[in-house]
Amino acid sequence: MLSLAKLKQFVQGNPNYTLRYIEGYLELEFAAPPLSEAAEQDVEGEAAFVIVKFQIDGDYLTATEAWVEQGDHRRPMDVGQLEPWLEYIESQP
């Protein structure tokens, strides 16, 4: 579980992150690293965004779904892949 306050603090003032409340859920959207950076070579392509859907339980969040959107394509992501990153956010003072 991730503290809602910690997530808000983490994304505050960072234009790369967007939080949206949608019908009892919270969606976090952020720009994925450019493919050229991830592949360590020059690769052309559209920007990709990661969207993580969280269920709100009081002051805490549980990641329930995640996907990558690039242009008209949507590719599911295993939320377990996000655990180290979510743990990092939770560990911030």
Order of alpha helices (4+ residues) and beta strands (2+ residues): beta-alpha-beta-beta-alpha-beta-beta-beta-alpha
